[in-house]
């Protein structure tokens, strides 16, 4: 009974803090401007099933695709065993789902194989990061916490899977002593001989099995509460993020409806604005609150895999632009704004900073809007949209743009074309011999 009370207490505290932190992330995402993405539900469900569940965009790189799919499947399916642990913890039972007989034995065996696959995959991921040293994991934006975060996640998963297999190994030894047989253990059976030589008593084996059980479930609770502070939070947000994907053609840039209306009013005095129309007070994106909630969800969904940056042609040529950094900077600034609101009892107090404090002009103007980053992202994140909106702020609010663009703007205004020729002279080339 003491164990049950302790389990309920620990699980309640863990769930409370998890829900609280999820609430903060939700609040932060909703700081963004509203955007209606409720259209075409069938297509959205199809996109989510294909991209998030099916991992189809990961398949562009077969090796990490296979490894990631094993870890992804492990995360989802092994949670069925976590459900059994919850039942056992609350009611004081042991392997409560074993009443399903052969189906249960088959499931436990499959979970063991999957757990071993997750363990091996995480070790390979560590080797890719620290032994092979893939270029996209060596970028400057990954220095510090970002790199530590990735490493922490991999080590936690390795430890949790090892604890699960050891728990099953000790359980097998207990069953052998008691003359019972519950479950199938194709992997942990090879761990048993390591401990049999010590000739532990059944009481000692029960203590070891309980220690692994508690270590495993507490590790899951800690990992669960680490998620909201980690890039690994994409395991939750990947699904809604792909559901709310941009379904338009990638080359279709968003026009500002307010600007379009203003131009119509200037070009044709007879045009009448609707009664609900309000003249724009600002243009583009200065800070994260000027982005849409979908842009902010993108930032929290980013797993920092670097596929966007490794596909960026401007990054190839040594430009400062890294689409991954754009998403990381957006998330960092959003977290900063959220903490400011928390510190000031629900009100944001100007801190003399904005999103442009994180992203330099050199980064913004390096982008050639080719959409390579959008195409490469495994969960349909759109860094380019943030870049374009920040450029709009620079041009329309600050009149700040590279000289080559300012020349083009001047030519468009004076000559109705990007070139420095009078409209009257455009057809002169037809008179040449």
N, C-alpha and C positions, 0 to 999 in steps of 0.2 A: 504494500500500500504506500509506503514511503517513496518507492521508486516511481509509482504512478503520479503521486502528488508533485514530486520533483520534475517529472517529465512535463506535466501540465504547466507548471510554473515557468520552466525554461522555454517551452514552445510558445506560451502566451506572450512572454517578453520579446522573443525573437519576432513573432508575427506582428506585434504592436509596433516595434521600431521599423520593420520592413514596410508596413502600410504607411507609417508616418513619413518615411523618406520617399516612398512612391508618390505620396500626396504633394510633397515639395516639388518633385520633378514635374508632376502634372501642372501644378500652379505656374512653374517657370515656363513650360511649353505654352500655356494659355496666355502668357504675357504678350505673345505675338498677335499680329493682326488677324482678324477672322478671314477665312477663305472657305467657300462652299465646295467641298469635294464629295458630295453625297450622290453625284450622278452615276449612271452606268454601273449599278451594283454588281451585275453579273460579270462584267469585265474586270471589276476590281477583285472579286472573289477568285476569279480565274488567275489573275496576276499574283495574288497572294499565295495561292496553292502552288503555282508553278515556281515562283521566285523564292519565297520564304520556306515553304514546306519541301518543295522539290529540289531546291538548291541549284536550279538550272544554270544560273550565271556563274556559279562557282566552277562549273565543268570546263570553262575555258582554260583552266590550268589543272590538268588531271591529277597530279600528285597531291597538292593541297586539297583538292576536291574530295578525294577518297578519304584522306585523313580527317578532314573537317566533317564529312558525312558520318564517319564512325563516332566522333565526339558528339556531334549533333544528335544522332540516334540514341547514343548512350544517355545524353542529358534528358531526353524525352522518355525513353522506355524504362530506364532504371528507376525513374520516379514512381513506377508502379510498385517496386520493392520498398520505396520510401513510404508509400501508402500503407504497406503491411507493417513497417516499423512504427508508424503512427498508431495503428490499431493496437499493436502489441504494447506500446508505451502507455496508451490510455487505459486499456482494459487488463493489463498485466498478463497477457497471453504470450505464447511463443509460436511463431510462424502460424499466425491465425488463418492465413489463406491456404494452408496445406490441405484444407478440406476439399479442394478441387482435385486432389489426387494426381493422376498422371499429367494433367494439364499444368499443375503447379510444378511438378518435377521438371517438365520440359521448359517452363518459363524460367525457373531458377538456373538451369543449365545455360539457357540462352543469355540470361543476364550476366552470368559469369564470363562467357565468351566475349560479350560486349564490353564488360568492365575491363577485361584484359586488353581488348582492342583500343579502348580509350586510353589506358595507361601507356601502351606502346606508342600510340599516335602523339600523345603529349610529349613523350621523350623525343620523338622525331622532330616535333615542332621546336623543342628547345635546341636540338642540334642544328636545325635550319637557321635559328636565330643567333646562336653563339659559336657554332663550329663552322658551318658553311658560310655564315655571315652574309645572308642575302642582302643585296644592296638596299632594297626598299625598307629593311629593318634597321638601317644604319643612319637614317636621316637625322638632321639636327633636332627636328620637332619631337623626336622620340627620346631624346636625352632626359634623364631624370625620372619623374613619376610614370610617364607613359611606358617606358621600357620596364620599370619595376612592376608595374601593374600587369603587363603581359606575362612576365615571369612568375609573379605571384599566382595568377590564375592557373597556369600550367602545373605548378608545384602542388597547389591545393587539389586539383583534379587527380594528380598522381597519388597523393597521400590518401584521398578519399577512396579511390578504387582499391588501393592496397589494403586499407582497413576493412573494406567490404570482403575481400578475398580471404583475409586472415580470420575475420569473424566466421565465415563459412567453414574454414579449415578446423577451427576449434569446435564448431558445432558438430562437424563430422566425427571428431574424436569423442565428443560427449555421447553422440548417438551410438557409436561403436561400443562404448562402455555400458550403455543402457539397453543395447540390443534392439534399437529402433532404426528406422530409415525414412527420413523425410527430405525430399529435394534431390536434385542431381547436381554434382559438383565436378564438371569436367576440367576445371582449371585449379581450383583450390585443393583438389585431391593430391596434387604434386607438392603442396606446402606441408601436408600432414607429416610425411616422413622426417621433416626437419625438427619436429617437436616430439615425435614418438619416442626418440632415444632418451628423452629426459624422464619418461615414465611418470608424468604428472598425475596426481590424483584427480578424480572426477570433480571434486570441489574446486581445485585449482584451475581446471579447465573451464569450469563455469565462470569463475572470476575473470579469466582471460577473455572468454567469449563476451561477457558483459562489458568489459573494458573496451573492446573493439566496437561493440554495439553503441555504447555511449559516445565514444570518440567519433564514430561515423555520423551519428545524428547531430551531435553538437557541431561537428565540422560543416554539415549541411546548413545548419542554422546560421553559422558565422559566414559561410559563403553567400547565403541568401541575403544577408545584410551588408555584405561587401559589394554586391551587384550594383546598387544604385550609385556607388561612387566609382564604378569601374567601367571601362570600355565594354566589358562583358555583358553589360546591360542590354546589348543588342539581341541577346537570346530571347528577350521579352518583347522589345520594341520592333524587332525585324518584321513581325507579323502585321501590326497596324501600319507600320511605315510603308510596307509594300502594298497594302490594301489602298492606302491613300496616294499611291504613285501618280505622277503626272501622266495621263493617258494621251496627251496630245503628241504630235510629231516632235521629236527632239529639236528640230530646227525652228520650231515655232516659238519665238520670243514673246514674252508678255508685254503688251502695250499698256500704258497707263491710261485708263479710261478717263480720268480727270483731265489729263493733258489733251487727249483726243477731243473732248468736249470743249475745252478752252479754245483749241485751234478752230473748231467748227464755228464757235461764236465769233471769233475774230474775222474769219474769212467770209462769213455770210451774216450780216447784221439781222437778217430776217429769221435766223435760227432762234428758237425759243428753248431755253433750258427748262427742265421739269421743275415743279415746285420743290421736290425733294433734293434737288441738286445743290451741293455745297462746293464753293470754289476751293481748290486745293490750298492747303497752308504749308505743305512741305512736299519735297520730291525725293524719291529714292530712299536709301537706308543709311541713317546716321548711326543708330544703335540697334541692339537686338530687338527692342520693342517695335521697331519699324519693319521687321521681317514678319512673315506669316507664321502661324503656329506650326505649319508643315515644315518650314525651314528649320524651326527650332527642334521639332521632332527628329529631323534629319541629323541635327548636331548630336543629340543624345543617342541616336541609333548607330552612329559611326563606330566601327570596330577597329579603326586605325590600321587596317590591313595594308594600305598603301597601294592598292591596285589602281586607284585613280591617279596618283602621282606617278606611278611607274608607266602609265599609259599616256601621260601628258606630254605632247611634243615640245612644249616650251620648257618643261623640266629637263627633257632630253638634252636640250641645247645649253643647259647651264643657267637658265633664268631662275630667278628667286622663287617663282611661283610653285607652290605645292598645294594642290586641291585638298589633300588630307589636312594640311595645316590650317586651311581656311575653316574646315569643319571643327577642328580642335579649338581654334581661336574663338569661334562662335560659341561653342559649348563653355569654354572658360569664362568668356565675358558674361554669358547667361547665368552661370553659377555665381559670378561676382555680383550681378544685379540681384539675384535671388537672396544672397546673404545680406546685401544692403537692405532689402525689404524686411527681412527677418530682424535685423539689428535695429530697425527704425519702426517696429511695431506695425508692419503692413504698408508702409509708405516708402517709396523710393526717394532718397535724398541725393541730389546731384553730386557726383564724385569727380566731376571735371574730366571724366573719361568716357569713351564710347567704343564701338567696334573698330573704328579707324585707328584707335590707339594700339590695337593688336595687329591689324593688317596694314602693311605699308602700301603706298601708291605704286611702288615698283612691282609688287605682287599683283595688284589689281590690273594694271595696264599691260602686264605680260600675257594675260589670257587672250587667246585668239578665238574664243567662243566656239570651239570645234565640237564640244560635247563628248570628247573622248573619255573624260572622267566620269560623266553620267553613264555612258555605255558600259564602262568597266566595273562600276560599283555592284557588288553582289546583291545589294538590297535597295537599289534604285534611289540612292541619295543624289542630290543635285547641287554640287558646290558652285556650278556656273551661275545659277540663278542668284545666289548671294553676291557673287562677284559683280554681275551686271547691275544689280540694284545698288550696290555701293558705288559703282561708277556713276550711276545716275545722280546720286547725291553730290558727288564731286563736281559733275558738269553743271547740273541744274541749280544747285544751292551755293556752291563755292566758286563756280566758273573756273574750276581747276582741272585742266586736262593737258596732255602732252602737246607741244607746239604743233606737231604735225596734224593733230586732230583740230586744234584751234584754227589752223589755216583752212582745213576742210569746212568747218562750221562757218567761217567767214565767207568762203566761196559759195556755200549753199545759200547763205543769206543774200549775198550781192549778185551772184551769177546763176542762181537756181541749179547749180551743178557742183560737183566736188572740185572741178578744174578751174584754174585761174584764167579763164577766157570769158569775154563778154558773150552773152547769149546771141548777140548780133553776128558774132564771128564763127559760130559753130559750123556753119555749112561752107566755110571758106575752102576747106580741103577738097570740096567737089569741083572747085574752079581750077585746081592745079592741073598742069599738063601731065 
